[in-house]
């Protein structure tokens, strides 16, 4: 079997408040689509990126949480989903796991929030008897408390909130005991506190009132004096800090939890103290609860509060810094701390955006050392800041990211494949490439966001090194060309110049960047020094209207941050191509980028024609008929003299360029002669153009000989030269740019369930035409339908200079929001099977 390693995963964090968590182990977990990604932040000696993905939930992951063990690195985490299930995972030594330890089922609605921690079992100090306490909140108006011991989990209790529900939960173990406190923030604007009695059942002991809107986040910590602090935030724009001061009046007692229910659970806690009592093994533990502070500084809903993690000193003692991080929909995150002299809580650091296109933050996370913070928001992007110790300023850091909706198409750039372009129904196209640095391995990042559109994108086609066309849910094709600022930055970040075939005068004539006009869809070119007076005049004449996001030329040596991607990496729109009567569905360009084929959604043959565009004149040069329904994919061969189209009507059509330069129908199948029984989703050419492959919903990949189909007549319909049957519908196919094992073609086929298979095939092998070379499971590939596969058009790992002939790279994208790149070791094919 061939060795296939994942070198890049790009997927945005799900747009939920609790969909990411940063552990003491330095790793971030976050939910994307129905999976969980393990993300390593960029470090001085470590390249950042997604290390592994975990597939176990059957619907969108709403919330994730590391299982906290106050002073130790986490090895387990929990994920909750829209499907009502909760999965518990444990990292292996290689930071992966193929199956969850166990799945908790009981909720009848979407799981909103989850909190988990370890509890040493009473009477034993062995790790084998460590209990994991998991608290989950759901839209079914319940909070469920679970206990896991030795990979077996049971439900301990269900807390029912009637017609209301808890939006956030937090569980915390009182230091020095095994007594847990469970806090629930609800839609009644109150925080409900529960503790367990001697019989193990949880009782509500107190209700903290004061917020005037839904509670959105809760977080516990303990200060150096041993007092417990609880931070709560709400949609009333405020944060409250509650103090649980340990009383010295604890004494032996046989008092049961039922006898302390006389406390007024709905009593309003203001500045006065209220004493609550908990019992562990007959010992009373008393706390005086009071409201310590109300923090006001945000101008919109506050979605997240997190305490800075505890610090372990060199002598083994611990120190809890009194710093609190809050994240809000006002696009800012604030670090709060008490003033040394007065004790009044003040905002020490404020980071974020003012204005811009993005919405605010759903969540904020403290790094384990407290020197880094990270926020995630509506568009799923991460924003990270790290404190510069020398200058005492917080600097923006390089972070991973990706699409936050289905990725529908991708393609390697022309001229050897020096970057990948991807298009998504999140209405963006994104450019991915490796960041090449000295003394570190190359790491892939999003380098530019050429198009931010108002319609869901459906397809794209590259037109050379620095130009592409895209189609969306509109009736026109848009053509974009890279600006000068991008070309310069790309060379500095990725170590490769895109200007080798550009004349100096042609390069100087390019726009510097692009803007998106207010309420517009077209990227407007910006030239050097030409927009200062224009910008001032437009600002005067557009009083009261939505402002433009003006492009600013930037000099980058590292991948851009999210705000830079949104504003300063757009490509100017070069042309609009009108001609179709319905929404564009597929595009293809010849290798030189001089011809573009486009097709739209079609329910009848009259509109299923393919338009050929001359990209020099931007005009239609031909209209090709051959299919009767929507053309799902098209592909030019490597010589550029043939065009293949496959369709929803289960047929394919092959067009050949005649001596006059016009494309004419060379061969085709119809409903009577087709060998496919279902929709044909994908097609691809062999590198020598002797064969083309079609992939269909009928689970088949068929091979067609160009010479054979060219000789067919009405009496002898085309017959496939090879056939591969796979377990599920085949949605994408691609072929490697070279032979492996002498004369065998390397074929990649992707399925509807997200799996990817690599096969080798040879027309001269009569005994075993198809040989399985590798298979990638849902955790290694995609967990939803794969929409496109594309081999890099040349050998070698992009960004690396050594062993260029040993490696081959394959890119994939899918409905699970992910773009992936795999390294395939060609040395394995030289070994005898």
LINDA-V892980 format. One record per residue. SS is DSSP state (2 for helix, 1 for strand, 0 for the rest). PHI is phi in whole degrees, 0 to 359 (* if undefined). D_LAST is the distance of its C-alpha to the last C-alpha in whole Angstrom. Layout:
SS|PHI|D_LAST ; SS|PHI|D_LAST
This chain:
0|*|8 ; 0|283|10 ; 0|275|13 ; 1|234|16 ; 1|244|20 ; 1|277|23 ; 1|252|26 ; 1|201|29 ; 1|227|30 ; 1|239|34 ; 0|202|36 ; 0|281|39 ; 0|292|41 ; 0|302|42 ; 0|274|46 ; 0|223|48 ; 0|297|50 ; 0|246|48 ; 0|271|44 ; 1|215|44 ; 1|208|44 ; 1|247|44 ; 0|268|43 ; 0|297|45 ; 0|286|41 ; 0|87|41 ; 1|257|39 ; 1|252|40 ; 1|252|39 ; 1|210|40 ; 1|274|39 ; 1|227|38 ; 0|51|38 ; 0|258|36 ; 1|238|34 ; 1|240|35 ; 1|254|34 ; 1|259|34 ; 1|242|36 ; 1|262|36 ; 0|296|40 ; 0|298|40 ; 0|226|41 ; 0|296|42 ; 0|242|39 ; 0|233|37 ; 0|282|35 ; 0|282|36 ; 1|148|34 ; 1|282|32 ; 1|275|30 ; 1|200|29 ; 1|231|30 ; 1|233|31 ; 1|245|31 ; 0|208|33 ; 0|281|37 ; 0|255|37 ; 0|212|39 ; 0|305|41 ; 1|279|41 ; 1|271|44 ; 1|211|45 ; 1|223|43 ; 1|203|44 ; 1|292|43 ; 0|278|44 ; 1|284|47 ; 0|225|48 ; 0|349|51 ; 0|248|50 ; 0|239|46 ; 0|292|43 ; 0|281|42 ; 0|235|38 ; 1|232|39 ; 1|215|40 ; 1|234|41 ; 1|231|41 ; 1|242|43 ; 1|228|43 ; 0|298|44 ; 0|286|43 ; 0|86|45 ; 0|267|43 ; 1|232|42 ; 1|253|39 ; 1|250|39 ; 1|238|36 ; 1|233|35 ; 0|283|33 ; 0|281|30 ; 0|298|30 ; 0|266|28 ; 0|62|30 ; 0|229|28 ; 0|196|29 ; 0|268|27 ; 0|228|30 ; 0|292|34 ; 0|301|35 ; 1|199|38 ; 1|239|39 ; 1|264|43 ; 0|235|45 ; 0|173|48 ; 0|290|49 ; 0|258|50 ; 0|225|50 ; 0|298|48 ; 1|279|48 ; 1|270|50 ; 1|212|49 ; 1|219|48 ; 1|221|49 ; 1|212|48 ; 1|205|49 ; 1|266|48 ; 1|228|51 ; 1|298|52 ; 0|292|53 ; 0|298|56 ; 0|83|57 ; 0|211|53 ; 0|244|52 ; 0|283|48 ; 2|293|45 ; 2|293|44 ; 2|253|47 ; 1|290|47 ; 1|262|48 ; 1|255|47 ; 1|258|49 ; 1|236|48 ; 1|241|51 ; 1|234|50 ; 1|247|52 ; 1|226|52 ; 0|288|53 ; 0|276|54 ; 0|70|57 ; 1|234|56 ; 1|242|55 ; 1|249|53 ; 1|249|52 ; 1|241|49 ; 1|234|49 ; 1|240|45 ; 1|227|45 ; 0|53|42 ; 0|68|40 ; 1|243|42 ; 1|245|44 ; 1|226|48 ; 1|275|50 ; 1|272|53 ; 1|194|56 ; 1|242|56 ; 1|261|59 ; 1|257|60 ; 0|253|62 ; 0|64|63 ; 0|275|64 ; 0|264|62 ; 0|199|59 ; 1|268|58 ; 1|267|56 ; 1|209|55 ; 1|224|55 ; 1|213|54 ; 1|241|54 ; 1|213|55 ; 1|263|56 ; 0|298|60 ; 0|304|59 ; 0|83|60 ; 0|225|60 ; 0|246|57 ; 0|270|59 ; 1|269|57 ; 1|248|59 ; 1|247|58 ; 1|248|59 ; 1|236|59 ; 1|264|60 ; 1|241|61 ; 0|282|62 ; 0|272|66 ; 0|73|66 ; 0|234|66 ; 1|254|64 ; 1|259|64 ; 1|253|63 ; 1|232|62 ; 1|226|62 ; 1|265|61 ; 0|274|64 ; 0|297|64 ; 0|272|63 ; 0|86|60 ; 0|274|61 ; 1|269|61 ; 1|235|64 ; 1|283|66 ; 1|252|68 ; 1|196|69 ; 1|235|68 ; 1|264|68 ; 0|255|70 ; 0|147|71 ; 0|292|68 ; 0|246|69 ; 0|204|66 ; 0|304|62 ; 1|281|61 ; 1|249|57 ; 1|202|56 ; 1|226|57 ; 1|206|56 ; 1|260|57 ; 1|204|58 ; 1|230|60 ; 0|275|62 ; 0|294|63 ; 0|275|67 ; 0|96|65 ; 0|281|66 ; 1|268|63 ; 1|243|63 ; 1|240|62 ; 1|258|61 ; 1|228|61 ; 1|224|61 ; 1|212|62 ; 0|284|62 ; 0|276|66 ; 0|75|65 ; 1|247|66 ; 1|237|64 ; 1|239|66 ; 1|247|65 ; 1|250|67 ; 1|250|67 ; 1|251|67 ; 1|272|69 ; 1|291|69 ; 0|270|73 ; 0|271|74 ; 0|265|76 ; 0|296|73 ; 0|206|74 ; 1|294|73 ; 0|201|74 ; 0|253|73 ; 0|297|73 ; 0|269|70 ; 2|300|69 ; 2|296|71 ; 2|273|74 ; 2|254|73 ; 0|285|72 ; 0|286|76 ; 0|297|75 ; 0|283|75 ; 0|293|71 ; 0|262|73 ; 0|294|75 ; 0|282|75 ; 0|266|73 ; 0|244|75 ; 0|277|76 ; 0|282|78 ; 0|265|76 ; 1|231|75 ; 1|268|74 ; 1|242|71 ; 1|236|70 ; 1|238|67 ; 1|232|67 ; 1|227|64 ; 0|52|65 ; 0|81|69 ; 1|258|69 ; 1|283|70 ; 1|238|69 ; 1|251|71 ; 1|230|70 ; 1|264|72 ; 1|262|71 ; 1|212|72 ; 1|275|71 ; 1|276|70 ; 1|199|70 ; 1|242|69 ; 1|258|67 ; 1|238|68 ; 0|193|66 ; 0|272|64 ; 0|248|65 ; 0|207|63 ; 0|308|61 ; 1|261|59 ; 1|263|56 ; 1|211|55 ; 1|226|56 ; 1|218|54 ; 1|279|56 ; 0|296|54 ; 0|299|52 ; 0|295|54 ; 1|255|54 ; 1|263|53 ; 0|281|55 ; 0|296|55 ; 0|276|57 ; 0|93|55 ; 0|282|58 ; 1|245|57 ; 1|219|59 ; 0|257|59 ; 0|295|59 ; 0|272|62 ; 1|229|60 ; 1|234|59 ; 1|258|56 ; 1|236|57 ; 1|232|56 ; 1|223|57 ; 0|286|57 ; 0|277|60 ; 0|75|57 ; 1|233|58 ; 1|237|56 ; 1|234|59 ; 1|259|59 ; 1|257|62 ; 1|206|64 ; 1|284|67 ; 0|296|70 ; 0|299|71 ; 0|277|75 ; 0|262|75 ; 0|79|72 ; 0|282|72 ; 1|286|68 ; 1|229|68 ; 1|278|65 ; 1|274|63 ; 1|222|61 ; 1|228|60 ; 1|231|57 ; 1|139|56 ; 0|248|57 ; 0|242|60 ; 0|83|60 ; 0|85|56 ; 0|272|54 ; 0|282|53 ; 0|275|54 ; 0|279|55 ; 1|267|53 ; 1|272|51 ; 1|208|50 ; 1|231|51 ; 1|229|49 ; 1|270|50 ; 0|289|48 ; 0|298|48 ; 0|271|50 ; 0|80|52 ; 0|263|52 ; 1|228|50 ; 1|228|50 ; 1|220|48 ; 1|236|49 ; 1|228|47 ; 1|226|49 ; 0|297|49 ; 0|269|47 ; 0|78|44 ; 0|279|44 ; 1|267|44 ; 1|234|47 ; 1|240|47 ; 1|233|50 ; 1|233|50 ; 1|283|54 ; 1|276|54 ; 0|298|56 ; 0|292|58 ; 0|254|59 ; 0|56|59 ; 1|233|58 ; 1|263|55 ; 1|251|53 ; 1|292|50 ; 0|244|46 ; 0|286|43 ; 0|227|41 ; 0|281|38 ; 0|184|39 ; 0|154|38 ; 0|285|39 ; 0|249|41 ; 0|209|40 ; 0|304|37 ; 1|265|36 ; 1|260|35 ; 1|200|34 ; 1|207|33 ; 1|201|32 ; 1|282|31 ; 0|291|34 ; 0|289|34 ; 0|77|34 ; 0|115|31 ; 0|76|30 ; 0|262|33 ; 0|199|33 ; 1|241|33 ; 1|253|35 ; 1|230|36 ; 1|235|38 ; 1|217|39 ; 0|285|42 ; 0|279|43 ; 0|73|45 ; 1|225|43 ; 1|249|41 ; 1|229|39 ; 1|248|38 ; 1|243|35 ; 1|198|34 ; 1|280|33 ; 1|275|36 ; 0|260|36 ; 0|229|38 ; 0|283|39 ; 0|71|37 ; 0|222|35 ; 0|292|32 ; 0|300|32 ; 1|229|33 ; 1|283|33 ; 1|212|36 ; 1|281|38 ; 1|262|40 ; 1|203|42 ; 1|234|43 ; 1|299|44 ; 1|224|46 ; 1|239|48 ; 0|247|49 ; 0|258|51 ; 0|235|49 ; 0|294|45 ; 1|283|43 ; 1|235|40 ; 1|195|39 ; 1|208|38 ; 1|212|37 ; 1|278|37 ; 0|240|40 ; 0|120|38 ; 0|290|38 ; 0|220|41 ; 1|207|42 ; 1|206|41 ; 1|239|42 ; 1|225|42 ; 1|236|44 ; 1|225|45 ; 0|285|47 ; 0|213|50 ; 0|268|50 ; 1|232|50 ; 1|257|47 ; 1|250|48 ; 1|245|46 ; 1|235|46 ; 1|227|46 ; 0|296|46 ; 0|275|49 ; 2|296|50 ; 2|298|49 ; 2|294|46 ; 2|299|45 ; 2|295|46 ; 2|293|45 ; 2|300|42 ; 2|298|42 ; 2|285|43 ; 2|276|41 ; 2|258|37 ; 0|69|38 ; 0|220|38 ; 0|272|41 ; 0|262|41 ; 0|259|44 ; 0|298|42 ; 0|252|43 ; 0|254|46 ; 0|291|50 ; 2|301|52 ; 2|291|54 ; 2|291|52 ; 2|295|51 ; 2|293|54 ; 0|278|55 ; 0|291|52 ; 0|297|54 ; 0|284|53 ; 1|190|52 ; 1|207|53 ; 1|241|55 ; 1|254|55 ; 0|300|59 ; 0|303|60 ; 0|60|59 ; 0|256|57 ; 0|242|54 ; 0|261|54 ; 1|277|53 ; 1|268|56 ; 1|294|55 ; 1|238|57 ; 0|255|58 ; 0|298|59 ; 0|69|63 ; 0|262|63 ; 0|243|63 ; 2|294|66 ; 2|290|69 ; 2|297|67 ; 2|298|66 ; 2|296|69 ; 2|294|71 ; 2|295|68 ; 2|292|69 ; 2|287|72 ; 2|278|72 ; 0|252|70 ; 0|301|72 ; 0|86|71 ; 0|260|67 ; 0|295|64 ; 0|284|63 ; 0|281|60 ; 1|265|58 ; 0|283|58 ; 0|291|56 ; 0|233|56 ; 0|294|54 ; 0|233|52 ; 0|252|51 ; 0|247|47 ; 0|245|45 ; 0|219|43 ; 0|306|42 ; 0|289|45 ; 0|282|46 ; 2|299|47 ; 2|292|50 ; 2|291|49 ; 2|299|47 ; 2|292|49 ; 2|249|52 ; 2|243|51 ; 0|239|47 ; 0|291|48 ; 0|258|48 ; 1|293|51 ; 1|278|51 ; 1|269|51 ; 1|198|51 ; 1|243|52 ; 1|250|50 ; 1|260|53 ; 0|173|52 ; 0|270|50 ; 0|263|52 ; 0|224|50 ; 0|297|48 ; 1|292|45 ; 1|237|41 ; 1|213|39 ; 1|222|39 ; 1|204|37 ; 1|234|38 ; 0|287|37 ; 0|303|35 ; 0|279|38 ; 0|77|40 ; 0|269|43 ; 1|236|42 ; 1|234|42 ; 1|255|41 ; 1|226|42 ; 1|216|43 ; 1|241|45 ; 0|297|45 ; 0|214|46 ; 0|250|47 ; 0|210|48 ; 2|296|48 ; 2|298|51 ; 2|248|49 ; 0|271|45 ; 0|287|46 ; 1|257|44 ; 1|262|46 ; 1|258|45 ; 1|246|46 ; 1|277|47 ; 0|282|47 ; 0|279|49 ; 0|264|52 ; 0|61|51 ; 1|236|52 ; 1|289|50 ; 1|249|49 ; 1|193|48 ; 1|233|48 ; 1|253|45 ; 0|246|45 ; 0|186|42 ; 0|247|41 ; 0|249|44 ; 0|230|43 ; 0|309|42 ; 1|281|39 ; 1|277|36 ; 1|202|34 ; 1|229|34 ; 1|206|32 ; 1|280|33 ; 0|284|31 ; 0|288|30 ; 0|276|33 ; 0|79|35 ; 0|257|37 ; 1|224|35 ; 1|233|36 ; 1|252|34 ; 1|228|35 ; 1|239|34 ; 1|220|37 ; 0|295|38 ; 0|278|39 ; 0|77|36 ; 0|242|36 ; 1|232|35 ; 1|224|37 ; 1|244|36 ; 1|249|38 ; 1|237|39 ; 1|281|41 ; 0|277|43 ; 0|296|45 ; 0|277|48 ; 0|95|46 ; 0|274|46 ; 1|269|43 ; 1|233|43 ; 1|292|41 ; 1|264|39 ; 1|200|37 ; 1|195|37 ; 0|242|37 ; 0|237|39 ; 0|298|40 ; 0|277|40 ; 0|257|37 ; 0|294|35 ; 0|264|31 ; 0|264|31 ; 0|261|33 ; 0|225|34 ; 0|307|34 ; 1|269|32 ; 1|268|31 ; 1|210|29 ; 1|210|28 ; 1|200|26 ; 1|256|26 ; 0|287|23 ; 0|294|23 ; 0|263|25 ; 0|65|27 ; 0|275|26 ; 1|225|25 ; 1|230|26 ; 1|240|24 ; 1|235|27 ; 1|235|26 ; 1|225|29 ; 0|293|30 ; 0|282|29 ; 0|77|26 ; 1|251|25 ; 1|246|23 ; 1|251|24 ; 1|252|23 ; 1|234|26 ; 1|275|26 ; 2|297|29 ; 2|298|31 ; 2|289|31 ; 2|290|32 ; 2|290|35 ; 0|266|36 ; 0|287|37 ; 0|231|40 ; 0|296|42 ; 0|275|41 ; 0|233|38 ; 0|294|36 ; 0|299|33 ; 0|237|30 ; 0|292|26 ; 0|271|24 ; 1|195|21 ; 1|216|21 ; 1|237|19 ; 1|251|21 ; 0|246|21 ; 0|292|23 ; 0|225|26 ; 0|304|28 ; 1|265|26 ; 1|248|28 ; 1|205|26 ; 1|214|24 ; 1|206|23 ; 1|239|20 ; 1|291|19 ; 1|277|21 ; 1|200|19 ; 1|283|16 ; 1|238|12 ; 0|52|10 ; 0|74|13 ; 0|238|15 ; 1|259|13 ; 1|276|15 ; 1|261|15 ; 1|245|17 ; 1|254|18 ; 1|232|21 ; 1|242|23 ; 1|247|25 ; 0|295|29 ; 0|272|28 ; 0|102|27 ; 0|286|23 ; 1|232|20 ; 1|240|17 ; 1|247|14 ; 1|235|13 ; 1|250|12 ; 1|218|14 ; 0|222|15 ; 0|290|18 ; 0|269|17 ; 0|267|14 ; 0|275|16 ; 0|273|14 ; 0|213|12 ; 0|296|14 ; 1|252|13 ; 1|236|9 ; 1|287|10 ; 1|261|9 ; 1|191|12 ; 1|223|16 ; 1|245|19 ; 0|283|22 ; 0|297|25 ; 0|290|26 ; 0|270|23 ; 0|244|24 ; 0|233|27 ; 0|255|30 ; 0|230|31 ; 0|307|30 ; 1|279|28 ; 1|263|31 ; 1|203|29 ; 1|237|25 ; 1|204|25 ; 1|285|23 ; 0|296|25 ; 0|289|26 ; 0|215|25 ; 0|284|22 ; 0|104|23 ; 0|267|25 ; 0|301|28 ; 0|97|31 ; 0|255|29 ; 0|250|29 ; 0|271|26 ; 0|50|23 ; 0|295|23 ; 0|275|21 ; 0|274|18 ; 1|247|19 ; 1|226|19 ; 1|243|22 ; 1|234|22 ; 1|249|25 ; 1|216|27 ; 1|214|30 ; 1|202|31 ; 0|287|34 ; 0|275|34 ; 0|77|36 ; 0|259|32 ; 1|245|31 ; 1|232|28 ; 1|231|25 ; 1|243|22 ; 1|261|20 ; 1|247|16 ; 1|277|15 ; 2|285|13 ; 2|296|12 ; 2|294|9 ; 2|281|8 ; 2|277|9 ; 0|278|6 ; 0|288|4 ; 0|287|0
